Amino acid sequence: MGLNQFILPGYAVFSRTWTSAFRRPVHFTFSLVQPLMWLLLFGFMFQRTMGGISGSEEDYLRFLFPGVCVMTLLFGASQSGISLIRDMQSGYLYRIFRSPVHPLAFTLGKLLADNLRFLLQALILFFIGWAVSRGEVNFYALPACLAMWFLFGVSYSSLSNMIAMKARTQELMATFVHVFNMPLLFTSTIFIPHKAMPEWLESIARWNPLSFTANFTRNALLDAELPLYWQGGSVILFLLIASNLVNHYTIQKLQP
Amino acid sequence: MLEVRGLDFAYGETPVLRQLSTAFNEGHFSALAGPNGSGKSTLLSILAGDLLPRPGSLICDGAEWNPRAGSSKRIVGFASQQFELDPDSDARETMQFSGALFGMNPKATQERIASLNPVFGLDELAGRSIKKLSGGQKRRLHLAASVVHSPQWIIWDEPFTGIDAQYSSRIMEFLLAERKSGKGIIVCTHNIRDVATKADRVTVLRQGSIVVSDEPGRISELYGKWVLVATGNATAQNKVAEMLHGYAEKEDKSRGRTAFFLKEKLPAGIVPALLDSVQDLHVVIKAPGLDTAIDFLSPGSNRNTE
């Protein structure tokens, strides 16, 4: 595996994925505007109610905005597979795999392009959230957060790509997005801290990769001391490895 | 040489290829003909590695061949019937991306595009979005992208559909030049006149099996028939069938007309008698040739027998 089979084709896939995303502003907007709406509407609407849970009204917005950054990654990454389905339906994916491009080069090129875009969106939300919450933030921890966001994003994108390769239709993919995302969101610590959850919900939140990522982000940026559930962290790694193994196998057997 | 041996393939419960065995030579232009559903596209897709034969084997130059191996992919340039273009890209990006997928650096890709430009008219398409190209323009781009890496085998499914006469002629000249340089050409077409005089071999499929595979001239000589095509209402066509009883070797009723494959040229007076005695009848007579031979062997193969 050298320049011809890996690097050049991999870069071409990266470049194409990156460019295509910005030619379809709907998805870019959807995965940016929706979390922003949650932050502004949800944050201001519930700051008095939730302020009691997090300490004060201002504290709730400060608590919420790192979670919303992670929510951006969730919405973006879950849509990752849709471009694969479009490529399957147009036949372009079969053209790609008729070439000697290594499946790993294709996967890495696509994941990298998709997730750099998600990081960009999350950063935009971060600065908006920081401005709205008007609290102190540890900017030196931002690189660590970016790394953690990237890991989560790649993991969830891989799951999305795996579902897409099996689903093959946008309708089924949309079902996955709706059926998975909302329960995942509301059984995590994105909106409320673990201490405000009933016991049964907290036991689910422990396994939720969103909780791990959101708490990591809060601990890093806000110098909080929230629990980092190893269960959620292990789910991130599991999704990353398992989804990509399945994808690699699926690509080998891909037929129109 | 590219060989297929004992190929079977089915879509679900529907068999498409049945124990098909044949060979294609480098430096030869091979044409596949047959009606819809005869297995032409499936055979090409298997050769290109899109579909996996079950069972059956593929042999290249005497050795077991896996079209999905990286080295195999480099030597095949396949263009399916579907355009397989990215609607979010433009024509230039499509060609550059196709080159990059085969590990070609940008300079090499540019040089190749420049050499393909006169054949496929790529300059005319240049920075235009795929969404804004006509069907014929998309087809040209699709074909060009399939050969950007100068493959040893060019395998095209219905390449001339939607392309105007000028570009069809240029593309045919391109294929002939590639053949002359030792490349293997395998083309599937419904319009056998596109390739009749140029192909070294024509393989006719019917219901997943090969009916004949030979030089066009020999097929024409052995199987070419006089054909009378009658168009009209059912009563008129039935009347014609009655009147041609004893003259016709075979009938093909499809697409609202009946084609009568005649044992020999009709005696003078038969056709005027038909036209006089049958109302609302339109008749066309076709002389023996490759197209009538193919339609005789596998009815419905050829758009030209109308």
Interface residues (C-beta under 8 A of the other chain):
Chain A: L3 N4 Q5 L8 P9 Y11 A12 R16 T19 S20 R23 R24 D87 S90 G91 Y92 Y94 R95 I96 R98 S99 P100 V101 H102 Q252 K253 Q255 P256
Chain B: S45 A48 G49 D50 L51 L52 R68 G70 S71 K73 R74 V76 F78 S80 Q82 F83 E84 L85 D86 P87 D88 S89 E93 Q96 F97 S98 A100 L101 F102 G103 M104 N105 A145 H149
